[in-house]
Amino acid sequence: MKSKKKTKPVVIGAQLIPGHKYSAQPGTLFECLAVTEKGAAKLRSVMSGATFTAEEICMYEDGSISWSDVHDLHYEKAKQ
């Protein structure tokens, strides 16, 4: 099986949009709940309900995201 080639970040410090869902590598779906003035985003895993604030968000060519730092991790009931 061929491994998927990781794409280079297109936007470092990407500003996410509240209410939109984003795929994180390797494919977990997160909903953006809010963004801060400093560009951090409050994200919630659609599957597990893990909710946290992500900083230094990178967006890739395929629209997926990653981040370098997480804080305020807690669990909320995931929306079905």
Secondary structure as UniProt FT lines:
FT   STRAND          9..12
FT   TURN            18..19
FT   STRAND          21..24
FT   TURN            25..27
FT   STRAND          28..35
FT   TURN            37..38
FT   STRAND          41..45
FT   TURN            46..48
FT   STRAND          50..55
FT   STRAND          58..60
FT   TURN            61..62
FT   STRAND          65..66
FT   STRAND          69..75
//
